[in-house]
């Protein structure tokens, strides 16, 4: 169904970042917090779908030139602009209502205000991204990374959980890495066919993007290792073995670098997540080992 395709439900996997504060704070068994985080997750899913609608509206002409994006509902003509705007509006309204509903599941009466503010901020930033910011090289990628940080903040607000600087920093760096890897796909198409999939793609080239990806990947890995051996983390989890989880993080990032540079398959991080068994194994291994260390 074109409308369902317009919502890009498969992209909702990105919103699982909302549950990270709950996981790291060892509160996955807290029913109230879990329900609040789930509502925040749904709110972000709908907000993101609304942004995808707006993005496809603005990108419909360039999408028609893309080998894959030309099949999107609006670019292919299966969904009219009027319907797209209607779906977008409904997504935004329901998203905000869900954020406000968090106050009714056991948290403080003012908690919903903060969560609503995070959702509204996410929508506002991404509307600006669709209209203008995505046309500015580097700023476009940083804006995407901020969106992931807001997902984590939403999870913290929904569960009443303190968000450490480590979690914010690593979320931002990982999102930055994935976003630059995705830009590499646009650069490849531009250099091979001369078609600009984005207005700012001519401000990137393979040499520049490859160097940036390598730098950000290195910083991300170093930051994670520093996190696992930091005194406050060791004291908080009462374990000296958190550093062992670095194995899965390093393996996952290196594998993604291989897919990006060797196989040129970084166009859709979500598709990679849903299809690559190696990446999936790293994620499952990381979650399982981390859970054993901090929960048992």
N, C-alpha and C positions, 0 to 999 in steps of 0.2 A: 504494500500500500504506500503510495507516494508520501502521504502526510507522515506516516511512521518513519519512513526513510529520511524525511526532512529533519526529524528530531535527532537523528544519529544516536540511537540508543546504545550502539556498541561503544560509543565514546564515553558512556557513563562510567566505565571502568576507572577513568582518571579521578573520579570523585571519591574513590575509596581512600584517598589521602585524608578525608574527613575522619576516618577511624583511627588514624595513627596516634593521636593523643591518648585515646582510650586504651590502645594496645600498650603503649609505653608506660602509662600510669597504672598498669595492672588492674584495670577496672572493666575488663570485658565481661565479667560475671555480674556486674552491677546492672540490673534490669532497667532502672530509671535512666542511667547514663547511656545505656545501649539504645534505648528507645529514642532518647533525645538526639543522639548522634545519627540514628537512622533517619529521623525527620530532617536533620540538617543535610544529610546525604541526599535525600529526595529533593530538598529545596535547591541544592546545588545542581542536581541533575536537570531539573526543569529550567533553572536559570541558564545553564549551559546550553540547553536545547534552544531556548529563546535567542541566545547569542548566535548559535549556528544558523538559525533562520535569518537573522539580520545579516550575518556574514554572507550567506548565499545570495541574499537580495542584492547586496552591494557588489558581489563578485560574479554575478551571473554572466556578464559578457566575457570576462577572462576565463571563467570555468568552461565556457563553450569551446575554448581553444586547447584545453587540457585533455590529454588522452584518457584519463579516468574521471576527472571531475565533471566532464561534459554530460555524464549520466546522472548527475544530481537532479533532484526533482524540479527545481526552479530553472536551472540551465537547460534542461531537456524540455521544458514547457509543460511538464505533468502537473505542476502546481503553479497557480497564478500568483501574482504579487499580492493581490488582495487577501487571498487565503493565507499566504505566508505571513503577512503582517498580523492577521487575526490569530494565528497559531502562536506567533511570537508574543503577542500581548497576553494571551491566556497563560502561557508558560511563566512569564514574569509575575503576573498577579498571583497565581497559585503558589509560586515559589516563595513570595513574600508572606503569604498567608500561612504557609507551612512553617516558616521561620518564626512567625509570631505565636504559633501554636505550641512551641516548645515550653512555654511558661505553664502549660497545663499538665505536664507530665512529671512534676515533682521538683523542678528547679525553682530558684527564686523568682519572684514576680517581675523583676526587672531584667531577667536574663534574656528574654525574647527581644528586648530593645537592642542589645548588643549583637545578637545573631542577625537580626533584621538589618542592622547597620552594615555588617560584613557582607550580607547578600546584596544589599543595595550598592555597596562599594564595588563588589565584583561586577555587577551589571553595568554600573557607570563606567568603570575602567574599560570594560570590554566593548561597550558601545563606542567609546572614544577610540578604541583600537580598530574597530570595524570602519569607522568613518575617517580616521586620520592616522593614528599612531602606527598602523601596520605598513604605512607607506614610508616610514622613517627607519632606515637600516639601524640595527642594533637596538634601538628603542623598542622595536616591534618584539624582539625576542625577550627582552627584559620584562615587557608588559605581560607576556605569556607566563613567565616565571613567577611574577607577582601573583598571578591568578592561582597558582598552586599553593603559594604561601597562605592566601586567603582561605583556601579549602582547609588547611591545617588549623588556622585560627578559628574557623567556624566549628571544627570538631572540639577544640578546646573550650570555646564559649558554650557550646551546647552541653558539654559534660561538666562544666565548671572546673576545668582542669588547667593547671598552669602549663604554659608552653615554654620550653627551654629554648635558649638561643641556638643550641646545637640543632634542634629539630627544624627550626626556621631556616638556619643557614644551609643545612643539608638538603632540605626540600627545594630551596631556591637554586642551589647549584645543580641538583639532579634535573630539575625542570629546564634550566638554562642549557645543560648538556643535550637533552632530548630535543629542545627547540632548535638549536644550532644544527643538530644532525638532520632535522627535518628540512631546514633551509638548504642544506647541501643537495637534497633531491631537486629542489627548484633550480638551483644553479646548474646541475647536470642537464636538466631539460633545456635551460636557456642556452648553454654552451653547445649542446648537440643539435638543437632545432632552431635556435634564435627566437623562440617564443618566450615572452615574459609572463610567467605564471603569477608574479607579484610585481607591483609597481617599483619596488626597491631592489629587485633581484640583480640589477646591474651594478649595485653598490657592494655586491659580494662576488667572490670568485673562489675556485676550488682551493687554491693555495691558502687564501685567507681563512676560509671556513675550516679546512683541515687543521690549520694551526690552532684556531680558536677551540675547536672540538677537543684537540689533544690537551690544550692548556686547562680547559674547564674539567675534563675527565680526570686529569692529574690532581687538580685542586680538590675535586670531589672525593677522590680516593684517600688523599692525605687527610682531609677534614674528617672523614669517617673513622680512620684509624686513630686520629687524635681524640675523637669522641669516645671510642671504646676503651681507651687507656687513661682517660682523664680521671682524676681523683674523685670528683663529685659523682661521676657515673658509677665508678666502682663502689663508692659508699652508698649510693642510692639503691643499687640493685644487690648490694652485699655479695658481689661476685667479682673475681679477678679474671673471669673467662669470657667476658663480653667481646674481647678482641677476636675470638675465634670466628665470630660472625662476619669478620672482614673478608674471609675466604670467599663467601658467596657474593658479597658486594663487588669485590675485585673481579671475580670470574664473570659476573653479569655485565659489568661495564666494559670489560675487554671483549666479551662476546658481541655487545652492541656496537662497539667500534669496528669489529670485523664485519658485521652486517652492513654498517654504514659505508665504510671505505672499500672493502673488498667486494661485497655483493651489491652495493648501492641499493639497499632496501630500507632506507630510513624515512621514506615518505610518510609513513603512518606509524607512530610509536604504538598505538593501540593495536594495529594489525600485527605488528611484531610480537607484542605481548600475548596476543591470542593464538598465535601460530607457531612461534619458535619454542620448541621443547627445551632447549638449553636454558633460555631465559626463564621459562616457567619453572624449571628445576631449581635454578638459583633462587628464585623468589620463594618457592615452597621451602627449600632448605634453610634460607635465612629466617623465615617466619618460624619454622619448627625449632631451630636451634635457639633463637632469641627467646621463644616462648618457654623452652625448657630452662633456660638460664634465669629468666626473671619471674617465672611463675612457680617453679618447683625448687 
